[in-house]
C-alpha cells in the first residue's frame, strides 16, 4: 500500500509542478510581450512604423536612430536629470522621516501608538486623484507651480506612509532584548536606532527605499498637473509632451524614451530584489 501511495503522491506532485510551470509561462509571456513590442518599435524608422504592410513584431531595417536623437536632445537629457534630482532627494527625505517614525511607533511604545501606526498606513490607501487638487492649492500658495522642487512636497506624502509601514514590520521583528540591553547599558534611543537597529534592519530600509524610488521615478499625475514647461518636466510627463504633437505620434522615439526611462528601476530591482522581498516579508516572521 505504501509504494502505491507514494507513487500517487509523486504523480500529483509532477502534475502540480507542470501546472505551476504552465501558469508561470503564460504569466511571463503576457508580461514580456509589451516590452518586446516596445523594443522592436524603437528600432524602426517612422516610415516603417507607418507602413501598411509593416509587421509590428519584426524589424526590416533596424536602426538606433531613435536612441541617438533622444540622447542628443537637450530636453530629454533635462527630463532625465530632473527625474534623478527629484528621486534622490525624495528618497532621502522619505527614508529619514519613515525610519524615525517607524522606530518610535514600533519600539518606543506610547499611548495610541498602535492606532497611529494603522492610521499612517490608511493614508496610503487614499487615491492620488483625490489629493492632487488640494495639493495644487498648497503648492500654488507656496509659488512652486511649474517648479520641479514643488514635487518635493508632494512625493513624500505618497512614499512615507507605506515606507513607514514596511519599517514598522521590520523593526517589530527585531528581538526586544537588543534595545533592552542597550537601555540598561545607558544608551539613548537615538544611539539604539543608529548603532543597533539601522544596521540590523538594512534589508527593510533597502526595501522601503526601493519603494520610495519607484513612487518618485514613475509618478505621473502630479507632474502632469503641476509642471508645464520643458525645463521643469520629469521623464514621465516630458516624453508624452515633447514627442506627441496634436495627432502626430513619434512612436519610435516614444518607445525608445520609455525603455531608457524604465532601465534604472529594472536595474535596481535586478540587483536588490532579495533585499526587497526580505524587507516586505519581515513582518510575516515576527516573533
Secondary structure, 3 states (H helix, E strand, C coil): CHHHHHHHHHHHHHHHHHHHHHHHHHHHHHHHHHHHHHHHHHCCCHHHHHCCCCCCCCCCCCCCHHHHHHHHCHHHHHHHHHHHHHHHHHHHHHHHHHHHHHHHHHCCCCCCHHHHHHHHHHHHCCCHHHHHHHHHHHHHHCCCCCCHHHHHHHHHHHHHHHHHHHHHHHHHHCCHHHHHHHHHCCCCHHHHHHHHHHHHCHHHHHHHHHHHHHHHHHCCHHHHHHCCCCCCCCHHHHHHHHHEECCEECHHHHHHHHHHHHHHHHHHHHHHHHHHHHHHCHHHHCC
